[in-house]
Amino acid sequence: MIRTGEGAGATGIIMDKNTVDIFHPKTIRATMGSLYRMPFYIAPDLPGAILSLKKQGISIYAAHLEGDMAYHQPDYRKPAGFLIGNEGNGLSRETAGMADTLIRIPMDGQVESLNAAVAAAVLMYEVRRQRDR
């Protein structure tokens, strides 16, 4: 997600303290150097970090299976942040409840969802697409 964020033009990434070890050699290698160029913050208090973003006028969107709106419908030309859950459990109810809007990525077939990194990429590049218009 860090490498994709840099490529898509994201201004930064906030991670929960329970996320993968971003300083693990395999993780560093996977970022292809983006780890050193992309601003990131490991939040000891994720709800507090989300509230801080909202106070700054950043709309928060949660990628969620029960999303009310397809991911391409919101206007992302305004400041936006995304909440992406982990592979196994998705977002907690508490975290999803902090979002301004629940969004979904439509799926065909028997696929319930994309993996977290791919979902994040879809969302970040939708922001880029809208802002490049």
TAPESUL-V660434 format. One record per helix or strand of 2 or more residues. SS is the DSSP state (H for helix, E for strand). FROM is the first residue (numbers start at 1). TO is the last residue. If there is no record, write none. Layout:
BEGIN
SS;FROM;TO
SS;FROM;TO
END
This chain:
BEGIN
H;2;8
E;13;16
H;25;30
H;34;36
E;40;43
H;46;55
E;59;63
E;69;70
E;80;83
H;93;97
E;101;104
H;116;131
END
